[in-house]
Amino acid sequence: MKSGKSVRESVCRELWARIKEFNNCVLSSNLVECEHVGPGFTFCNGQIGRCRVVSRLDQFLCSPRVLKLRPQIVTKILGFGTSNHRALNIVLSVLQSKGMVTFRFTNSWVERLDFREVAWGHSYHGDPMYRFTKKLQRVKVCFKLWASNFSTNNELKELRKSLEDTPNGAISNGYIYTPSDNIPRLTFHSHGLHTK
């Protein structure tokens, strides 16, 4: 019967032989590691303190031909799931960011009769942040539609026509004249009503 030390030595020899065989395969196939983004390690043993072990065990290897076809290929190292290894995501082409897009809220949207129904009328399932995000995405689409359909000039023309029909005021050259001195005079501009 073999002693414990000789069993360990034979297992280690077999393991090193397999590792050497794998390394030779990688070298003879001319495989190279892709560029990576994210954390510097892909494995963690889940311990804390001095017992913690982190290492970069997982890699994505590809041939030079793949790198020539896809020069922007990147391995994105993701977070831990249920395993003690991080997931790897292969990104074939890096998307160029357009930068931060500013979001401007217009009070006229809230004044629309259908705003509440459009904004909050649909229910989504999931955690509260997910539901809120989905509602904002829906509202953003509606805002774009409202902005494209919104015509200030048409609304001002309708307002001007309705004011012309009122008995208390008259419109001349874009001004509203009223018999009362307490009511300020308004002028029409393409971007809205202004008091004078």
N, CA, C and O of each residue as an XYZ file, in Angstrom:
784
protein
N       0.838     -1.183      0.000
C       0.000      0.000      0.000
C       0.884      1.249      0.000
O       1.906      1.306      0.685
N       0.460      2.263     -0.798
C       1.240      3.481     -0.923
C       1.012      4.374      0.287
O      -0.075      4.395      0.864
N       2.040      5.103      0.659
C       1.902      6.039      1.774
C       1.188      7.296      1.290
O       1.090      7.536      0.086
N       0.690      8.102      2.234
C      -0.037      9.327      1.904
C       0.806     10.301      1.106
O       0.302     10.988      0.218
N       2.102     10.360      1.427
C       2.990     11.288      0.739
C       3.172     10.893     -0.723
O       3.168     11.758     -1.599
N       3.329      9.614     -0.995
C       3.541      9.166     -2.381
C       2.272      9.342     -3.219
O       2.358      9.606     -4.418
N       1.088      9.197     -2.596
C      -0.174      9.414     -3.310
C      -0.278     10.881     -3.710
O      -0.625     11.197     -4.848
N       0.021     11.772     -2.777
C      -0.018     13.208     -3.081
C       0.975     13.570     -4.179
O       0.669     14.376     -5.058
N       2.153     12.978     -4.127
C       3.159     13.266     -5.149
C       2.697     12.805     -6.522
O       2.917     13.504     -7.511
N       2.063     11.645     -6.599
C       1.603     11.153     -7.907
C       0.441     12.006     -8.433
O       0.348     12.245     -9.637
N      -0.440     12.463     -7.541
C      -1.545     13.343     -7.944
C      -0.983     14.664     -8.442
O      -1.434     15.192     -9.459
N      -0.001     15.199     -7.728
C       0.615     16.461     -8.144
C       1.296     16.308     -9.497
O       1.190     17.195    -10.344
N       1.992     15.198     -9.713
C       2.639     14.972    -11.006
C       1.615     14.912    -12.132
O       1.823     15.493    -13.197
N       0.506     14.208    -11.895
C      -0.560     14.122    -12.910
C      -1.153     15.503    -13.188
O      -1.387     15.871    -14.340
N      -1.391     16.256    -12.125
C      -1.967     17.594    -12.271
C      -1.027     18.506    -13.058
O      -1.463     19.207    -13.971
N       0.258     18.500    -12.708
C       1.222     19.337    -13.421
C       1.375     18.890    -14.868
O       1.605     19.717    -15.750
N       1.251     17.614    -15.116
C       1.332     17.115    -16.499
C       0.152     17.642    -17.313
O       0.320     18.021    -18.472
N      -1.033     17.670    -16.718
C      -2.220     18.197    -17.416
C      -2.095     19.707    -17.654
O      -2.436     20.207    -18.726
N      -1.601     20.423    -16.638
C      -1.414     21.869    -16.788
C      -0.408     22.150    -17.901
O      -0.618     23.040    -18.725
N       0.682     21.389    -17.919
C       1.701     21.564    -18.958
C       1.122     21.259    -20.334
O       1.418     21.956    -21.304
N       0.302     20.223    -20.418
C      -0.342     19.864    -21.687
C      -1.266     20.998    -22.164
O      -1.282     21.340    -23.346
N      -2.025     21.567    -21.235
C      -2.917     22.683    -21.582
C      -2.108     23.892    -22.058
O      -2.437     24.497    -23.078
N      -1.055     24.240    -21.324
C      -0.215     25.372    -21.715
C       0.410     25.153    -23.091
O       0.480     26.083    -23.894
N       0.860     23.937    -23.367
C       1.432     23.627    -24.682
C       0.388     23.780    -25.778
O       0.695     24.261    -26.869
N      -0.842     23.372    -25.492
C      -1.941     23.510    -26.461
C      -2.199     24.988    -26.765
O      -2.364     25.369    -27.923
N      -2.231     25.814    -25.719
C      -2.459     27.255    -25.902
C      -1.330     27.859    -26.730
O      -1.581     28.633    -27.653
N      -0.095     27.510    -26.403
C       1.056     28.062    -27.126
C       1.107     27.583    -28.575
O       1.360     28.376    -29.482
N       0.868     26.292    -28.795
C       0.940     25.760    -30.167
C      -0.214     26.265    -31.029
O      -0.075     26.360    -32.249
N      -1.349     26.591    -30.414
C      -2.497     27.129    -31.159
C      -2.361     28.627    -31.381
O      -3.173     29.238    -32.076
N      -1.325     29.216    -30.783
C      -1.067     30.646    -30.937
C      -2.202     31.496    -30.352
O      -2.487     32.582    -30.857
N      -2.848     31.003    -29.290
C      -3.943     31.739    -28.662
C      -3.390     32.853    -27.784
O      -2.339     32.718    -27.158
N      -4.122     33.947    -27.757
C      -3.732     35.083    -26.920
C      -4.928     35.509    -26.079
O      -6.080     35.254    -26.428
N      -4.626     36.156    -24.973
C      -5.699     36.639    -24.103
C      -6.213     37.973    -24.625
O      -5.439     38.832    -25.045
N      -7.536     38.130    -24.591
C      -8.153     39.393    -25.004
C      -7.993     40.423    -23.897
O      -7.806     40.084    -22.728
N      -8.072     41.675    -24.290
C      -8.056     42.760    -23.314
C      -9.282     42.613    -22.416
O     -10.338     42.178    -22.875
N      -9.147     42.973    -21.148
C     -10.282     42.851    -20.233
C     -10.546     44.178    -19.536
O      -9.648     44.998    -19.349
N     -11.816     44.362    -19.155
C     -12.220     45.526    -18.373
C     -13.000     45.030    -17.168
O     -13.689     44.012    -17.237
N     -12.888     45.746    -16.082
C     -13.590     45.354    -14.865
C     -12.598     45.019    -13.768
O     -11.429     45.398    -13.844
N     -13.059     44.314    -12.752
C     -12.193     43.971    -11.623
C     -10.978     43.161    -12.067
O     -11.012     42.486    -13.097
N      -9.912     43.235    -11.283
C      -8.674     42.549    -11.632
C      -8.668     41.066    -11.327
O      -7.745     40.367    -11.744
N      -9.655     40.565    -10.621
C      -9.686     39.139    -10.297
C     -11.032     38.536    -10.691
O     -12.050     39.227    -10.738
N     -11.016     37.238    -10.972
C     -12.245     36.557    -11.399
C     -12.682     35.477    -10.417
O     -13.769     34.918    -10.561
N     -11.854     35.176     -9.425
C     -12.175     34.137     -8.455
C     -11.997     34.683     -7.052
O     -11.070     35.446     -6.779
N     -12.903     34.279     -6.163
C     -12.780     34.597     -4.741
C     -13.322     33.407     -3.960
O     -14.393     32.888     -4.275
N     -12.588     32.979     -2.947
C     -13.026     31.807     -2.185
C     -14.128     32.112     -1.179
O     -14.592     31.205     -0.488
N     -14.554     33.360     -1.081
C     -15.668     33.706     -0.206
C     -15.283     33.914      1.243
O     -16.155     34.163      2.076
N     -14.017     33.820      1.567
C     -13.553     34.011      2.938
C     -13.239     35.488      3.175
O     -13.176     36.292      2.245
N     -13.044     35.814      4.456
C     -12.634     37.171      4.798
C     -11.354     37.109      5.621
O     -11.013     36.079      6.202
N     -10.666     38.226      5.655
C      -9.433     38.271      6.441
C      -8.279     37.590      5.730
O      -8.163     37.642      4.505
N      -7.420     36.946      6.527
C      -6.232     36.305      5.965
C      -6.544     35.051      5.168
O      -5.717     34.591      4.381
N      -7.720     34.501      5.365
C      -8.103     33.284      4.631
C      -8.619     33.590      3.227
O      -8.821     32.678      2.426
N      -8.831     34.858      2.930
C      -9.393     35.248      1.630
C      -8.373     35.003      0.522
O      -7.200     35.356      0.643
N      -8.851     34.390     -0.558
C      -8.017     34.148     -1.732
C      -8.732     34.724     -2.939
O      -9.868     34.354     -3.232
N      -8.062     35.633     -3.639
C      -8.590     36.166     -4.893
C      -7.543     35.928     -5.971
O      -6.341     36.022     -5.721
N      -8.014     35.619     -7.169
C      -7.095     35.325     -8.259
C      -7.777     35.551     -9.595
O      -9.004     35.558     -9.686
N      -6.985     35.732    -10.612
C      -7.521     35.890    -11.963
C      -7.370     34.557    -12.683
O      -6.428     34.354    -13.449
N      -8.308     33.655    -12.429
C      -8.251     32.314    -13.005
C      -8.912     32.238    -14.374
O      -8.447     31.515    -15.254
N      -9.982     32.975    -14.551
C     -10.790     32.856    -15.767
C     -10.343     33.884    -16.801
O     -10.183     35.065    -16.492
N     -10.145     33.421    -18.023
C      -9.706     34.293    -19.103
C     -10.398     33.871    -20.389
O     -10.888     32.748    -20.511
N     -10.429     34.788    -21.342
C     -10.957     34.477    -22.669
C      -9.791     34.520    -23.642
O      -9.149     35.556    -23.817
N      -9.527     33.390    -24.270
C      -8.439     33.289    -25.234
C      -9.008     33.254    -26.641
O     -10.071     32.679    -26.876
N      -8.300     33.867    -27.570
C      -8.744     33.821    -28.963
C      -7.531     33.809    -29.882
O      -6.407     34.084    -29.464
N      -7.783     33.489    -31.117
C      -6.701     33.421    -32.097
C      -6.399     34.816    -32.637
O      -7.247     35.705    -32.559
N      -5.211     35.013    -33.177
C      -4.891     36.304    -33.792
C      -5.839     36.656    -34.943
O      -6.071     37.833    -35.218
N      -6.378     35.651    -35.605
C      -7.331     35.891    -36.698
C      -8.593     36.582    -36.168
O      -9.110     37.512    -36.787
N      -9.076     36.115    -35.019
C     -10.254     36.739    -34.403
C      -9.931     38.186    -34.036
O     -10.745     39.082    -34.262
N      -8.753     38.414    -33.475
C      -8.354     39.784    -33.123
C      -8.240     40.673    -34.355
O      -8.510     41.872    -34.292
N      -7.838     40.077    -35.473
C      -7.739     40.855    -36.709
C      -9.129     41.218    -37.224
O      -9.347     42.328    -37.709
N     -10.079     40.266    -37.117
C     -11.452     40.520    -37.562
C     -12.183     41.473    -36.622
O     -12.954     42.324    -37.065
N     -11.938     41.327    -35.345
C     -12.597     42.140    -34.315
C     -11.548     42.784    -33.416
O     -11.324     42.306    -32.304
N     -10.899     43.855    -33.867
C      -9.821     44.439    -33.059
C     -10.300     45.062    -31.747
O      -9.501     45.259    -30.832
N     -11.590     45.371    -31.646
C     -12.094     46.000    -30.420
C     -12.681     44.990    -29.440
O     -13.345     45.385    -28.481
N     -12.455     43.711    -29.656
C     -13.026     42.687    -28.769
C     -12.476     42.871    -27.349
O     -11.282     43.091    -27.150
N     -13.376     42.776    -26.377
C     -13.021     43.003    -24.972
C     -13.737     41.970    -24.116
O     -14.887     41.621    -24.382
N     -13.055     41.488    -23.096
C     -13.684     40.625    -22.099
C     -14.119     41.509    -20.940
O     -13.288     42.136    -20.283
N     -15.415     41.557    -20.693
C     -15.935     42.356    -19.587
C     -16.135     41.429    -18.395
O     -16.889     40.460    -18.478
N     -15.467     41.724    -17.298
C     -15.571     40.897    -16.093
C     -16.741     41.416    -15.270
O     -16.739     42.562    -14.822
N     -17.739     40.559    -15.076
C     -18.970     40.944    -14.384
C     -18.880     40.600    -12.903
O     -17.824     40.196    -12.417
N     -19.982     40.762    -12.192
C     -20.025     40.481    -10.761
C     -20.184     39.000    -10.464
O     -20.367     38.177    -11.361
N     -20.110     38.689     -9.183
C     -20.297     37.310     -8.747
C     -21.773     36.962     -8.767
O     -22.613     37.777     -8.386
N     -22.087     35.771     -9.203
C     -23.459     35.274     -9.147
C     -23.550     34.286     -8.003
O     -23.220     34.616     -6.864
N     -23.990     33.087     -8.297
C     -24.068     32.048     -7.270
C     -22.749     31.302     -7.139
O     -22.547     30.564     -6.175
N     -21.858     31.487     -8.090
C     -20.561     30.822     -8.082
C     -19.520     31.715     -7.418
O     -19.753     32.902     -7.192
N     -18.365     31.123     -7.108
C     -17.269     31.936     -6.588
C     -16.384     32.458     -7.724
O     -15.330     33.045     -7.478
N     -16.819     32.241     -8.960
C     -16.149     32.788    -10.142
C     -17.024     33.883    -10.743
O     -18.248     33.759    -10.778
N     -16.400     34.935    -11.206
C     -17.135     36.009    -11.883
C     -17.479     35.572    -13.302
O     -16.728     34.834    -13.939
N     -18.615     36.035    -13.778
C     -18.998     35.752    -15.164
C     -18.187     36.649    -16.097
O     -17.815     37.766    -15.738
N     -17.922     36.140    -17.293
C     -17.219     36.912    -18.310
C     -18.176     37.185    -19.455
O     -18.898     36.292    -19.900
N     -18.179     38.408    -19.925
C     -19.024     38.790    -21.057
C     -18.091     39.225    -22.182
O     -17.255     40.109    -21.996
N     -18.236     38.604    -23.341
C     -17.390     38.940    -24.477
C     -18.090     40.020    -25.290
O     -19.173     39.790    -25.828
N     -17.479     41.188    -25.381
C     -18.037     42.314    -26.131
C     -17.259     42.413    -27.438
O     -16.054     42.665    -27.440
N     -17.972     42.209    -28.561
C     -17.295     42.175    -29.856
C     -16.889     43.546    -30.363
O     -15.872     43.674    -31.044
N     -17.655     44.561    -30.049
C     -17.273     45.908    -30.468
C     -17.677     46.878    -29.374
O     -18.757     46.768    -28.794
N     -16.818     47.806    -29.109
C     -17.066     48.793    -28.066
C     -17.942     49.888    -28.649
O     -17.606     50.480    -29.675
N     -19.062     50.158    -27.995
C     -19.951     51.221    -28.444
C     -19.421     52.556    -27.955
O     -19.028     52.694    -26.797
N     -19.414     53.522    -28.831
C     -18.966     54.856    -28.454
C     -20.094     55.554    -27.702
O     -21.222     55.624    -28.188
N     -19.790     56.060    -26.538
C     -20.790     56.754    -25.737
C     -21.054     58.133    -26.320
O     -20.131     58.833    -26.737
N     -22.315     58.512    -26.343
C     -22.687     59.839    -26.810
C     -22.606     60.852    -25.676
O     -22.885     62.033    -25.881
N     -22.235     60.413    -24.508
C     -22.166     61.311    -23.360
C     -23.512     61.393    -22.669
O     -24.483     60.754    -23.073
N     -23.545     62.178    -21.643
C     -24.776     62.347    -20.887
C     -25.775     63.172    -21.697
O     -25.435     64.225    -22.235
N     -26.992     62.684    -21.773
C     -28.053     63.412    -22.451
C     -28.860     64.123    -21.377
O     -29.371     63.488    -20.455
N     -28.973     65.431    -21.497
C     -29.700     66.177    -20.478
C     -31.192     65.929    -20.613
O     -31.719     65.779    -21.716
N     -31.853     65.889    -19.478
C     -33.294     65.687    -19.453
C     -33.919     66.967    -18.931
O     -33.602     67.427    -17.834
N     -34.799     67.530    -19.718
C     -35.478     68.760    -19.305
C     -36.959     68.467    -19.151
O     -37.611     67.946    -20.056
N     -37.465     68.813    -17.996
C     -38.874     68.595    -17.717
C     -39.631     69.885    -17.995
O     -39.224     70.958    -17.551
N     -40.713     69.780    -18.717
C     -41.533     70.944    -19.041
C     -42.845     70.847    -18.278
O     -43.530     69.827    -18.342
N     -43.194     71.901    -17.561
C     -44.418     71.898    -16.762
C     -45.664     71.700    -17.609
O     -46.679     71.216    -17.107
N     -45.606     72.064    -18.879
C     -46.785     71.897    -19.736
C     -47.184     70.430    -19.855
O     -48.348     70.127    -20.120
N     -46.229     69.509    -19.661
C     -46.571     68.086    -19.721
C     -47.515     67.715    -18.580
O     -48.447     66.932    -18.766
N     -47.271     68.276    -17.406
C     -48.102     67.965    -16.241
C     -49.507     68.519    -16.425
O     -50.474     67.963    -15.903
N     -49.617     69.619    -17.170
C     -50.916     70.243    -17.388
C     -51.782     69.475    -18.386
O     -52.978     69.744    -18.506
N     -51.195     68.540    -19.087
C     -51.979     67.741    -20.031
C     -52.965     66.868    -19.255
O     -52.645     66.354    -18.184
N     -54.146     66.711    -19.800
C     -55.173     65.919    -19.117
C     -54.795     64.448    -19.026
O     -55.164     63.772    -18.065
N     -54.069     63.949    -20.006
C     -53.727     62.527    -20.028
C     -52.376     62.219    -19.376
O     -51.909     61.083    -19.452
N     -51.738     63.209    -18.737
C     -50.402     63.001    -18.176
C     -50.381     61.890    -17.130
O     -49.562     60.974    -17.207
N     -51.273     61.971    -16.164
C     -51.260     60.987    -15.077
C     -51.492     59.572    -15.611
O     -50.823     58.629    -15.190
N     -52.429     59.432    -16.528
C     -52.721     58.107    -17.089
C     -51.521     57.577    -17.869
O     -51.160     56.406    -17.747
N     -50.911     58.441    -18.665
C     -49.759     58.010    -19.460
C     -48.576     57.687    -18.556
O     -47.916     56.663    -18.734
N     -48.310     58.551    -17.597
C     -47.134     58.380    -16.748
C     -47.272     57.214    -15.779
O     -46.339     56.425    -15.626
N     -48.408     57.095    -15.133
C     -48.523     56.113    -14.059
C     -49.637     55.103    -14.277
O     -49.927     54.308    -13.383
N     -50.264     55.115    -15.439
C     -51.401     54.237    -15.697
C     -51.058     52.768    -15.839
O     -51.905     51.915    -15.572
N     -49.851     52.451    -16.247
C     -49.455     51.056    -16.426
C     -48.738     50.567    -15.177
O     -47.963     51.301    -14.564
N     -49.003     49.325    -14.807
C     -48.312     48.775    -13.644
C     -47.258     47.777    -14.113
O     -47.455     47.049    -15.085
N     -46.157     47.763    -13.411
C     -45.059     46.848    -13.701
C     -44.789     46.044    -12.448
O     -45.041     46.506    -11.335
N     -44.276     44.839    -12.630
C     -43.993     43.960    -11.501
C     -42.488     43.905    -11.277
O     -41.711     44.004    -12.226
N     -42.084     43.751    -10.040
C     -40.675     43.686     -9.684
C     -40.402     44.590     -8.503
O     -41.321     45.086     -7.851
N     -39.123     44.795     -8.238
C     -38.797     45.646     -7.097
C     -39.126     47.104     -7.427
O     -39.242     47.455     -8.601
N     -39.277     47.952     -6.416
C     -39.731     49.328     -6.633
C     -38.856     50.132     -7.603
O     -39.382     50.902     -8.407
N     -37.540     49.967     -7.538
C     -36.667     50.730     -8.435
C     -36.875     50.305     -9.888
O     -36.854     51.144    -10.789
N     -37.074     49.013    -10.117
C     -37.325     48.515    -11.472
C     -38.628     49.107    -12.007
O     -38.681     49.569    -13.147
N     -39.682     49.093    -11.180
C     -40.976     49.636    -11.617
C     -40.866     51.119    -11.932
O     -41.391     51.589    -12.942
N     -40.178     51.859    -11.057
C     -40.012     53.297    -11.272
C     -39.245     53.569    -12.572
O     -39.614     54.454    -13.344
N     -38.189     52.811    -12.801
C     -37.394     52.976    -14.025
C     -38.230     52.692    -15.257
O     -38.149     53.426    -16.242
N     -39.032     51.638    -15.218
C     -39.886     51.297    -16.359
C     -40.901     52.404    -16.627
O     -41.165     52.738    -17.782
N     -41.467     52.969    -15.574
C     -42.433     54.060    -15.753
C     -41.757     55.286    -16.358
O     -42.325     55.944    -17.230
N     -40.553     55.591    -15.901
C     -39.825     56.726    -16.473
C     -39.497     56.489    -17.944
O     -39.555     57.415    -18.753
N     -39.151     55.247    -18.289
C     -38.874     54.939    -19.695
C     -40.122     55.158    -20.537
O     -40.046     55.699    -21.640
N     -41.261     54.741    -20.018
C     -42.518     54.924    -20.745
C     -42.844     56.411    -20.901
O     -43.249     56.855    -21.975
N     -42.666     57.173    -19.825
C     -42.956     58.604    -19.868
C     -42.020     59.302    -20.853
O     -42.441     60.212    -21.568
N     -40.763     58.886    -20.895
C     -39.796     59.507    -21.804
C     -40.246     59.368    -23.257
O     -40.133     60.312    -24.038
N     -40.753     58.193    -23.616
C     -41.256     57.982    -24.978
C     -42.432     58.914    -25.245
O     -42.513     59.527    -26.310
N     -43.337     59.020    -24.284
C     -44.498     59.911    -24.441
C     -44.060     61.365    -24.542
O     -44.620     62.124    -25.333
N     -43.058     61.769    -23.745
C     -42.552     63.142    -23.817
C     -42.042     63.459    -25.212
O     -42.287     64.543    -25.740
N     -41.334     62.513    -25.803
C     -40.812     62.738    -27.152
C     -41.949     62.922    -28.144
O     -41.889     63.787    -29.018
N     -42.998     62.092    -28.000
C     -44.155     62.228    -28.891
C     -44.845     63.568    -28.676
O     -45.217     64.242    -29.636
N     -45.014     63.952    -27.411
C     -45.671     65.224    -27.115
C     -44.853     66.384    -27.667
O     -45.407     67.333    -28.222
N     -43.539     66.307    -27.515
C     -42.685     67.392    -28.004
C     -42.765     67.507    -29.519
O     -42.757     68.614    -30.058
N     -42.844     66.371    -30.214
C     -42.920     66.433    -31.676
C     -44.295     66.912    -32.140
O     -44.406     67.540    -33.193
N     -45.333     66.624    -31.372
C     -46.684     67.042    -31.754
C     -47.044     68.430    -31.243
O     -48.019     69.034    -31.691
N     -46.252     68.929    -30.307
C     -46.567     70.207    -29.673
C     -46.226     71.348    -30.622
O     -45.089     71.462    -31.080
N     -47.183     72.170    -30.910
C     -46.951     73.309    -31.793
C     -47.392     74.566    -31.067
O     -48.587     74.828    -30.933
N     -46.436     75.331    -30.606
C     -46.746     76.553    -29.859
C     -47.545     77.523    -30.706
O     -48.505     78.129    -30.228
N     -47.154     77.671    -31.953
C     -47.835     78.635    -32.819
C     -49.307     78.294    -32.985
O     -50.154     79.186    -32.937
N     -49.627     77.024    -33.180
C     -51.031     76.629    -33.339
C     -51.823     76.900    -32.069
O     -52.957     77.375    -32.131
N     -51.226     76.598    -30.911
C     -51.935     76.841    -29.656
C     -52.138     78.337    -29.431
O     -53.189     78.754    -28.944
N     -51.143     79.140    -29.780
C     -51.280     80.589    -29.624
C     -52.336     81.146    -30.567
O     -53.082     82.056    -30.205
N     -52.399     80.602    -31.769
C     -53.429     81.051    -32.713
C     -54.821     80.750    -32.163
O     -55.734     81.570    -32.259
N     -54.963     79.544    -31.580
C     -56.259     79.188    -30.992
C     -56.584     80.104    -29.809
O     -57.726     80.532    -29.648
N     -55.583     80.400    -28.990
C     -55.788     81.281    -27.848
C     -56.153     82.689    -28.314
O     -57.053     83.321    -27.762
N     -55.456     83.166    -29.321
C     -55.744     84.497    -29.861
C     -57.173     84.561    -30.389
O     -57.885     85.538    -30.158
N     -57.589     83.506    -31.104
C     -58.946     83.470    -31.665
C     -59.985     83.485    -30.548
O     -60.994     84.183    -30.644
N     -59.737     82.709    -29.483
C     -60.709     82.682    -28.384
C     -60.748     84.023    -27.653
O     -61.810     84.438    -27.188
N     -59.601     84.708    -27.545
C     -59.591     86.021    -26.895
C     -60.264     87.088    -27.752
O     -60.879     88.014    -27.224
N     -60.150     86.960    -29.057
C     -60.813     87.918    -29.945
C     -62.327     87.849    -29.790
O     -63.035     88.840    -29.969
N     -62.803     86.663    -29.455
C     -64.241     86.470    -29.319
C     -64.777     86.952    -27.974
O     -65.991     87.031    -27.788
N     -63.883     87.278    -27.028
C     -64.362     87.720    -25.713
C     -64.825     89.169    -25.780
O     -64.209     89.976    -26.476
N     -65.909     89.519    -25.065
C     -66.440     90.884    -25.118
C     -65.585     91.898    -24.369
O     -65.667     93.091    -24.662
N     -64.753     91.458    -23.398
C     -64.001     92.399    -22.572
C     -62.696     92.871    -23.196
O     -62.114     93.846    -22.723
N     -62.227     92.214    -24.233
C     -60.931     92.602    -24.765
C     -60.898     92.572    -26.273
O     -61.712     91.910    -26.917
N     -59.960     93.289    -26.819
C     -59.772     93.313    -28.260
C     -58.293     93.136    -28.550
O     -57.443     93.569    -27.771
N     -57.988     92.501    -29.670
C     -56.601     92.270    -30.042
C     -56.270     93.136    -31.239
O     -57.010     93.184    -32.222
N     -55.128     93.829    -31.133
C     -54.656     94.640    -32.245
C     -53.135     94.560    -32.275
O     -52.484     94.850    -31.271
N     -52.564     94.174    -33.403
C     -51.109     94.056    -33.577
C     -50.465     93.155    -32.514
O     -49.368     93.448    -32.040
N     -51.122     92.093    -32.150
C     -50.550     91.158    -31.190
C     -50.732     91.544    -29.743
O     -50.256     90.817    -28.870
N     -51.395     92.651    -29.434
C     -51.616     93.069    -28.050
C     -53.066     92.850    -27.671
O     -53.963     92.970    -28.505
N     -53.290     92.527    -26.396
C     -54.648     92.403    -25.878
C     -54.948     93.687    -25.118
O     -54.252     94.027    -24.161
N     -55.963     94.381    -25.539
C     -56.373     95.613    -24.861
C     -57.632     95.323    -24.065
O     -58.586     94.734    -24.573
N     -57.618     95.743    -22.817
C     -58.789     95.538    -21.967
C     -59.216     96.884    -21.406
O     -58.396     97.790    -21.261
N     -60.498     97.014    -21.092
C     -60.966     98.261    -20.517
C     -60.434     98.492    -19.109
O     -60.367     99.636    -18.658
N     -60.058     97.433    -18.412
C     -59.599     97.563    -17.029
C     -58.094     97.813    -17.002
O     -57.342     97.153    -17.720
N     -57.649     98.766    -16.174
C     -56.221     99.044    -16.035
C     -55.530     98.018    -15.143
O     -54.302     97.927    -15.149
N     -56.300     97.243    -14.376
C     -55.727     96.263    -13.453
C     -55.179     95.027    -14.164
O     -54.346     94.310    -13.611
N     -55.638     94.781    -15.369
C     -55.195     93.583    -16.089
C     -54.009     93.968    -16.960
O     -54.119     94.882    -17.777
N     -52.882     93.292    -16.802
C     -51.713     93.651    -17.597
C     -51.920     93.337    -19.073
O     -52.702     92.461    -19.441
N     -51.209     94.066    -19.891
C     -51.281     93.861    -21.322
C     -50.376     92.677    -21.685
O     -49.261     92.568    -21.173
N     -50.842     91.816    -22.543
C     -50.089     90.630    -22.947
C     -49.670     90.754    -24.398
O     -50.394     91.328    -25.212
N     -48.507     90.219    -24.726
C     -48.097     90.170    -26.125
C     -47.883     88.719    -26.517
O     -47.520     87.885    -25.688
N     -48.105     88.438    -27.759
C     -47.912     87.095    -28.293
C     -46.534     87.007    -28.947
O     -46.165     87.858    -29.755
N     -45.798     85.993    -28.595
C     -44.524     85.688    -29.249
C     -44.560     84.224    -29.633
O     -45.403     83.467    -29.150
N     -43.642     83.826    -30.503
C     -43.627     82.426    -30.937
C     -43.295     81.483    -29.792
O     -43.638     80.302    -29.861
N     -42.636     81.968    -28.734
C     -42.287     81.090    -27.621
C     -43.206     81.266    -26.414
O     -42.911     80.731    -25.345
N     -44.300     81.991    -26.553
C     -45.277     82.046    -25.475
C     -45.805     83.444    -25.230
O     -45.470     84.386    -25.948
N     -46.638     83.566    -24.202
C     -47.234     84.844    -23.812
C     -46.313     85.567    -22.843
O     -45.699     84.942    -21.978
N     -46.216     86.882    -22.985
C     -45.420     87.677    -22.058
C     -46.222     88.891    -21.637
O     -46.964     89.457    -22.439
N     -46.077     89.296    -20.376
C     -46.780     90.493    -19.896
C     -45.913     91.710    -20.133
O     -44.685     91.625    -20.129
N     -46.558     92.836    -20.339
C     -45.829     94.112    -20.491
C     -46.301     95.068    -19.434
O     -45.826     96.201    -19.371
